[in-house]
Amino acid sequence: MLVLTRRVGESIVIANDIRVTVVSIGNGRVKIGIEAPNGVSIDRSEIHERKLQEHGEAHVVESTSDSGLHNRIASVLKPR
């Protein structure tokens, strides 16, 4: 997993045609905007997993040995 630091209004670009922009940060949440070509499907992970289950497709999510990653990210985003 690649972990990047971005501020509100800053973006990352994936494969030259997908842009992910940080829209706002607050209350333990990050709001992002995603621009992608019309043929690219964008789902929240829980929706994606549900679609896979409905279609009978198996999907294995690898767990990370760094269980503290979420906590480190959350602590950075907490309002001061």
C-alpha positions as CSV (number, residue, x, y, z in Angstrom):
1,M,0.0,0.0,0.0
2,L,1.3,3.4,-0.9
3,V,0.5,6.0,1.8
4,L,0.6,9.7,0.8
5,T,0.1,12.9,2.6
6,R,-2.2,15.5,0.9
7,R,-3.7,18.7,2.0
8,V,-7.2,20.0,1.2
9,G,-7.3,20.8,-2.5
10,E,-4.3,18.6,-3.4
11,S,-4.6,15.6,-5.7
12,I,-3.0,12.4,-6.7
13,V,-3.2,11.0,-10.3
14,I,-3.5,7.3,-11.1
15,A,-2.7,6.0,-14.6
16,N,-2.8,9.4,-16.2
17,D,-6.6,9.6,-16.2
18,I,-7.9,9.1,-12.6
19,R,-7.6,12.1,-10.2
20,V,-8.3,11.8,-6.5
21,T,-8.6,15.2,-4.7
22,V,-8.9,15.8,-1.0
23,V,-12.0,18.0,-0.7
24,S,-12.2,18.4,3.1
25,I,-10.9,17.0,6.4
26,G,-12.8,17.1,9.7
27,N,-14.5,15.2,12.5
28,G,-12.4,12.1,11.9
29,R,-13.3,11.9,8.2
30,V,-11.7,12.7,4.9
31,K,-13.9,13.7,2.0
32,I,-12.4,12.9,-1.4
33,G,-13.5,13.7,-5.0
34,I,-12.7,11.2,-7.8
35,E,-12.5,12.1,-11.5
36,A,-12.3,9.1,-13.8
37,P,-13.3,8.2,-17.4
38,N,-16.9,7.2,-17.9
39,G,-16.0,3.5,-18.3
40,V,-14.3,3.3,-14.9
41,S,-16.4,1.9,-12.0
42,I,-15.9,3.6,-8.6
43,D,-17.4,2.0,-5.5
44,R,-16.9,2.2,-1.8
45,S,-15.2,-1.0,-0.7
46,E,-18.2,-2.4,1.1
47,I,-20.3,-2.0,-2.0
48,H,-17.6,-3.6,-4.2
49,E,-17.5,-6.6,-1.8
50,R,-21.3,-6.9,-1.9
51,K,-21.3,-6.9,-5.7
52,L,-18.6,-9.6,-5.7
53,Q,-20.6,-11.7,-3.3
54,E,-23.8,-11.3,-5.4
55,H,-22.0,-12.5,-8.5
56,G,-20.5,-15.4,-6.6
57,E,-16.9,-14.1,-7.0
58,A,-14.4,-14.8,-4.3
59,H,-12.3,-11.9,-3.2
60,V,-9.5,-12.2,-0.6
61,V,-8.5,-9.1,1.3
62,E,-5.0,-9.3,2.5
63,S,-4.6,-8.1,6.1
64,T,-1.6,-6.0,7.0
65,S,0.7,-6.8,9.8
66,D,0.7,-3.1,10.6
67,S,-2.5,-2.9,12.5
68,G,-1.6,0.5,13.9
69,L,-1.7,2.2,10.5
70,H,-5.3,3.3,10.9
71,N,-4.6,4.7,14.3
72,R,-1.6,6.6,13.0
73,I,-3.6,8.1,10.2
74,A,-6.5,8.9,12.4
75,S,-4.3,10.7,14.9
76,V,-2.9,12.9,12.2
77,L,-6.4,13.9,11.1
78,K,-7.7,14.7,14.6
79,P,-8.5,18.4,15.0
80,R,-6.2,20.2,17.4
